[in-house]
Amino acid sequence: MVLVEYMRIDNLRLIDFFQYLDTNSRERLSKSDFRDGVANLCLPLTEHHLDLVMEKVDLKKDGYVDLEEFMTVHREVSRQSHSEQQRPDPKGRRTRVGQPTENTQRNRRKTKQIPQREGQGQHQKKEVRGTNPAARRG
């Protein structure tokens, strides 16, 4: 699935990606949440592809995807990907899982971070006292 591949290439954790898409903090994603998140990340998915993603990920068929459903599908896709990596290539050589290829190394160099939404990951600055010797006098 495209979203799982995106997370793998950009080395994103599932929970971080889910929370990024869950803009309303409802702990479930609608199709419009997927659409908005994909658009913000500039992923080239059409409306048809979003329909396919929702069909595959919405295991309960209630129109929403919760974290449990997202994790289940992620696990299945990861297993399929893992088993495909163990297949011999056409020349009879066996590839090892986790062995970096030229493409993997190139992708690691240009990994992008999910843009921060307003209010996420921001820390308040703390005032540090007593670091200036001149300020202690007096």
Backbone as CSV, one residue per row, in Angstrom:
resi,resn,N_x,N_y,N_z,CA_x,CA_y,CA_z,C_x,C_y,C_z
1,MET,0.843,-1.169,0.000,0.000,0.000,0.000,0.891,1.235,0.000
2,VAL,0.442,2.267,-0.658,1.244,3.463,-0.881,1.616,4.160,0.426
3,LEU,0.676,4.280,1.346,0.954,4.990,2.590,1.984,4.267,3.449
4,VAL,1.916,2.946,3.476,2.888,2.160,4.236,4.267,2.304,3.601
5,GLU,4.319,2.310,2.285,5.592,2.490,1.584,6.166,3.875,1.872
6,TYR,5.303,4.880,1.895,5.744,6.241,2.229,6.349,6.285,3.629
7,MET,5.672,5.643,4.594,6.198,5.631,5.962,7.533,4.900,6.023
8,ARG,7.665,3.819,5.273,8.913,3.057,5.278,10.049,3.878,4.683
9,ILE,9.804,4.505,3.554,10.849,5.285,2.877,11.287,6.464,3.732
10,ASP,10.319,7.143,4.351,10.652,8.318,5.164,10.952,7.978,6.621
11,ASN,10.979,6.671,6.925,11.335,6.200,8.257,10.430,6.828,9.329
12,LEU,9.107,6.763,9.080,8.135,7.323,10.007,7.517,6.225,10.859
13,ARG,7.222,6.563,12.103,6.510,5.631,12.959,5.022,5.696,12.626
14,LEU,4.368,4.568,12.755,2.950,4.473,12.448,2.123,5.447,13.287
15,ILE,2.404,5.517,14.563,1.636,6.378,15.464,1.798,7.847,15.088
16,ASP,2.998,8.257,14.693,3.222,9.650,14.295,2.436,9.990,13.028
17,PHE,2.457,9.070,12.073,1.737,9.290,10.823,0.230,9.351,11.084
18,PHE,-0.275,8.457,11.915,-1.698,8.436,12.239,-2.103,9.744,12.926
19,GLN,-1.318,10.187,13.888,-1.641,11.421,14.600,-1.564,12.635,13.684
20,TYR,-0.658,12.606,12.721,-0.577,13.703,11.760,-1.861,13.769,10.930
21,LEU,-2.361,12.612,10.508,-3.581,12.585,9.712,-4.813,12.912,10.554
22,ASP,-4.781,12.611,11.841,-5.918,12.825,12.730,-5.917,14.263,13.233
23,THR,-6.302,15.187,12.387,-6.235,16.608,12.714,-7.230,17.020,13.791
24,ASN,-8.328,16.272,13.920,-9.359,16.624,14.899,-9.189,15.896,16.223
25,SER,-8.155,15.103,16.358,-7.870,14.319,17.572,-9.074,13.485,18.003
26,ARG,-9.722,12.838,17.034,-10.862,11.976,17.324,-10.442,10.523,17.478
27,GLU,-9.179,10.247,17.258,-8.620,8.897,17.312,-9.228,7.979,16.256
28,ARG,-9.694,8.574,15.175,-10.145,7.834,14.005,-10.056,8.757,12.804
29,LEU,-9.851,8.148,11.649,-9.646,8.910,10.431,-10.800,8.691,9.464
30,SER,-11.261,9.769,8.874,-12.263,9.677,7.826,-11.549,9.769,6.479
31,LYS,-12.301,9.588,5.429,-11.714,9.708,4.093,-11.191,11.131,3.873
32,SER,-11.902,12.121,4.385,-11.443,13.503,4.213,-10.151,13.759,4.994
33,ASP,-9.966,13.089,6.148,-8.696,13.200,6.880,-7.550,12.659,6.030
34,PHE,-7.778,11.499,5.394,-6.768,10.939,4.502,-6.488,11.905,3.349
35,ARG,-7.552,12.427,2.739,-7.407,13.324,1.593,-6.587,14.556,1.970
36,ASP,-6.918,15.188,3.105,-6.205,16.391,3.539,-4.747,16.091,3.877
37,GLY,-4.512,14.994,4.584,-3.144,14.639,4.958,-2.273,14.311,3.759
38,VAL,-2.837,13.575,2.814,-2.102,13.214,1.600,-1.787,14.466,0.783
39,ALA,-2.746,15.394,0.716,-2.519,16.645,-0.012,-1.423,17.473,0.656
40,ASN,-1.430,17.541,1.999,-0.402,18.301,2.724,0.991,17.715,2.539
41,LEU,1.061,16.392,2.369,2.354,15.727,2.190,2.763,15.644,0.725
42,CYS,1.904,16.145,-0.159,2.161,16.155,-1.612,2.344,14.744,-2.175
43,LEU,1.572,13.798,-1.654,1.606,12.443,-2.199,0.649,12.383,-3.387
44,PRO,1.090,11.803,-4.484,0.260,11.797,-5.696,-0.805,10.705,-5.675
45,LEU,-1.864,10.894,-4.887,-2.965,9.936,-4.831,-4.223,10.567,-5.398
46,THR,-4.888,9.836,-6.268,-6.149,10.309,-6.832,-7.294,9.926,-5.900
47,GLU,-8.470,10.435,-6.198,-9.652,10.092,-5.418,-9.922,8.588,-5.480
48,HIS,-9.673,7.992,-6.640,-9.846,6.547,-6.797,-8.900,5.779,-5.868
49,HIS,-7.641,6.225,-5.787,-6.678,5.581,-4.898,-7.090,5.732,-3.432
50,LEU,-7.629,6.902,-3.066,-8.100,7.097,-1.693,-9.255,6.149,-1.379
51,ASP,-10.124,5.936,-2.372,-11.212,4.961,-2.185,-10.654,3.566,-1.925
52,LEU,-9.613,3.196,-2.679,-8.991,1.885,-2.492,-8.329,1.770,-1.126
53,VAL,-7.668,2.831,-0.688,-7.022,2.832,0.631,-8.075,2.658,1.719
54,MET,-9.152,3.428,1.641,-10.210,3.319,2.653,-10.830,1.924,2.645
55,GLU,-11.041,1.373,1.465,-11.625,0.035,1.363,-10.735,-1.005,2.028
56,LYS,-9.433,-0.873,1.836,-8.500,-1.846,2.392,-8.287,-1.656,3.898
57,VAL,-8.227,-0.403,4.341,-7.867,-0.117,5.729,-9.077,-0.130,6.667
58,ASP,-10.247,0.228,6.175,-11.446,0.275,7.011,-11.986,-1.138,7.198
59,LEU,-11.390,-1.877,8.110,-11.748,-3.282,8.321,-13.142,-3.441,8.916
60,LYS,-13.580,-2.489,9.722,-14.900,-2.567,10.350,-16.010,-2.080,9.415
61,LYS,-15.632,-1.474,8.306,-16.574,-0.948,7.301,-17.560,0.044,7.916
62,ASP,-17.031,0.940,8.796,-17.880,1.956,9.415,-17.613,3.357,8.874
63,GLY,-16.742,3.460,7.863,-16.430,4.755,7.267,-15.280,5.476,7.932
64,TYR,-14.705,4.873,8.968,-13.580,5.464,9.686,-12.498,4.414,9.892
65,VAL,-11.281,4.901,10.073,-10.148,4.016,10.349,-9.595,4.410,11.712
66,ASP,-9.599,3.470,12.638,-9.004,3.755,13.941,-7.569,3.214,13.951
67,LEU,-6.864,3.500,15.011,-5.454,3.116,15.100,-5.279,1.605,15.011
68,GLU,-6.180,0.859,15.623,-6.086,-0.601,15.599,-6.188,-1.139,14.161
69,GLU,-7.133,-0.619,13.393,-7.271,-1.038,11.997,-6.017,-0.668,11.204
70,PHE,-5.523,0.538,11.435,-4.334,1.026,10.731,-3.132,0.137,11.052
71,MET,-2.999,-0.252,12.328,-1.886,-1.109,12.734,-2.005,-2.500,12.110
72,THR,-3.212,-3.044,12.054,-3.428,-4.378,11.479,-3.028,-4.412,10.016
73,VAL,-3.486,-3.426,9.262,-3.161,-3.379,7.836,-1.666,-3.130,7.648
74,HIS,-1.090,-2.259,8.465,0.351,-1.991,8.374,1.145,-3.274,8.600
75,ARG,0.733,-4.053,9.601,1.406,-5.311,9.910,1.312,-6.280,8.720
76,GLU,0.114,-6.406,8.125,-0.075,-7.309,6.985,0.778,-6.893,5.796
77,VAL,0.783,-5.602,5.497,1.565,-5.103,4.364,3.053,-5.299,4.624
78,SER,3.481,-5.076,5.865,4.898,-5.270,6.204,5.305,-6.732,6.058
79,ARG,4.428,-7.647,6.455,4.722,-9.074,6.296,4.834,-9.452,4.828
80,GLN,3.907,-8.948,4.016,3.957,-9.239,2.581,5.248,-8.701,1.975
81,SER,5.604,-7.501,2.355,6.829,-6.887,1.844,8.049,-7.688,2.276
82,HIS,8.036,-8.144,3.525,9.151,-8.927,4.056,9.299,-10.245,3.287
83,SER,8.189,-10.917,3.019,8.262,-12.191,2.290,8.694,-11.975,0.848
84,GLU,8.306,-10.859,0.242,8.739,-10.563,-1.133,10.233,-10.292,-1.184
85,GLN,10.769,-9.704,-0.121,12.196,-9.416,-0.092,13.017,-10.690,0.015
86,GLN,12.432,-11.771,0.507,13.157,-13.026,0.661,13.179,-13.862,-0.611
87,ARG,12.409,-13.477,-1.614,12.379,-14.241,-2.860,13.681,-14.054,-3.631
88,PRO,14.125,-15.104,-4.326,15.322,-14.943,-5.141,15.041,-14.037,-6.331
89,ASP,16.048,-13.318,-6.748,15.859,-12.460,-7.920,15.953,-13.304,-9.195
90,PRO,15.637,-12.732,-10.359,15.626,-13.510,-11.600,16.958,-14.181,-11.943
91,LYS,18.048,-13.655,-11.438,19.363,-14.235,-11.751,19.742,-15.328,-10.759
92,GLY,18.821,-15.670,-9.843,19.082,-16.764,-8.920,19.761,-16.351,-7.631
93,ARG,20.059,-15.069,-7.479,20.690,-14.614,-6.242,19.616,-14.385,-5.191
94,ARG,19.931,-14.620,-3.961,18.981,-14.403,-2.878,19.314,-13.079,-2.208
95,THR,18.294,-12.250,-2.015,18.532,-10.966,-1.370,18.267,-11.105,0.113
96,ARG,18.979,-10.329,0.893,18.804,-10.351,2.340,17.937,-9.181,2.759
97,VAL,17.057,-9.425,3.721,16.226,-8.357,4.257,17.116,-7.401,5.036
98,GLY,16.877,-6.120,4.846,17.633,-5.122,5.587,18.949,-4.745,4.934
99,GLN,19.320,-5.430,3.871,20.553,-5.098,3.189,20.308,-3.830,2.373
100,PRO,21.030,-2.743,2.667,20.769,-1.498,1.967,21.140,-1.596,0.495
101,THR,20.257,-1.106,-0.320,20.532,-1.039,-1.750,20.901,0.396,-2.086
102,GLU,21.275,0.613,-3.310,21.620,1.969,-3.729,20.415,2.892,-3.586
103,ASN,19.219,2.409,-3.948,18.013,3.229,-3.833,17.693,3.547,-2.384
104,THR,17.849,2.579,-1.488,17.563,2.798,-0.075,18.486,3.872,0.483
105,GLN,19.769,3.787,0.153,20.722,4.765,0.655,20.420,6.153,0.104
106,ARG,20.021,6.237,-1.154,19.694,7.525,-1.754,18.449,8.100,-1.068
107,ASN,17.455,7.259,-0.780,16.235,7.721,-0.121,16.507,8.191,1.300
108,ARG,17.434,7.543,1.987,17.760,7.962,3.350,18.356,9.355,3.361
109,ARG,19.131,9.680,2.315,19.751,10.996,2.263,18.723,12.101,2.079
110,LYS,17.627,11.800,1.402,16.655,12.850,1.151,15.359,12.629,1.922
111,THR,15.460,12.019,3.091,14.291,11.801,3.937,13.747,13.140,4.396
112,LYS,12.427,13.288,4.292,11.822,14.530,4.748,10.999,14.255,5.987
113,GLN,10.832,15.260,6.775,10.074,15.154,8.003,8.636,15.578,7.729
114,ILE,7.705,15.014,8.475,6.326,15.461,8.377,6.275,16.879,8.912
115,PRO,5.660,17.791,8.166,5.590,19.166,8.652,4.792,19.237,9.950
116,GLN,5.231,20.079,10.847,4.554,20.232,12.133,3.291,21.053,11.952
117,ARG,2.213,20.579,12.524,0.984,21.370,12.557,1.090,22.328,13.732
118,GLU,0.311,23.368,13.679,0.340,24.379,14.726,0.056,23.740,16.077
119,GLY,0.931,23.982,17.035,0.733,23.474,18.385,1.367,22.117,18.642
120,GLN,1.854,21.415,17.618,2.473,20.109,17.818,3.980,20.273,17.970
121,GLY,4.522,19.606,18.942,5.971,19.550,19.093,6.618,20.857,19.505
122,GLN,5.831,21.809,19.935,6.409,23.080,20.338,6.555,23.098,21.850
123,HIS,7.684,23.543,22.307,7.963,23.590,23.739,8.091,25.052,24.163
124,GLN,7.673,25.326,25.379,7.829,26.677,25.898,9.270,26.864,26.338
125,LYS,9.772,28.066,26.121,11.129,28.357,26.543,11.137,28.590,28.045
126,LYS,12.133,28.039,28.708,12.278,28.224,30.140,13.357,29.263,30.380
127,GLU,13.101,30.102,31.336,14.088,31.109,31.683,15.140,30.457,32.566
128,VAL,16.399,30.634,32.215,17.491,30.066,32.990,18.097,31.197,33.815
129,ARG,18.102,31.001,35.100,18.632,32.042,35.992,19.997,31.625,36.521
130,GLY,20.790,32.609,36.773,22.059,32.373,37.423,23.182,31.989,36.481
131,THR,23.003,32.169,35.198,24.073,31.805,34.282,24.982,32.991,33.976
132,ASN,24.540,34.190,34.233,25.325,35.381,33.962,25.922,35.877,35.271
133,PRO,27.267,35.826,35.432,27.895,36.242,36.694,27.627,37.714,37.033
134,ALA,27.504,38.550,36.029,27.270,39.964,36.278,25.879,40.194,36.859
135,ALA,24.938,39.363,36.496,23.565,39.531,36.972,23.430,39.110,38.439
136,ARG,24.363,38.281,38.933,24.274,37.834,40.322,24.701,38.904,41.302
137,ARG,25.516,39.787,40.852,25.969,40.867,41.743,24.854,41.873,41.921
138,GLY,24.707,42.371,43.025,23.900,43.503,43.152,22.615,43.555,43.632
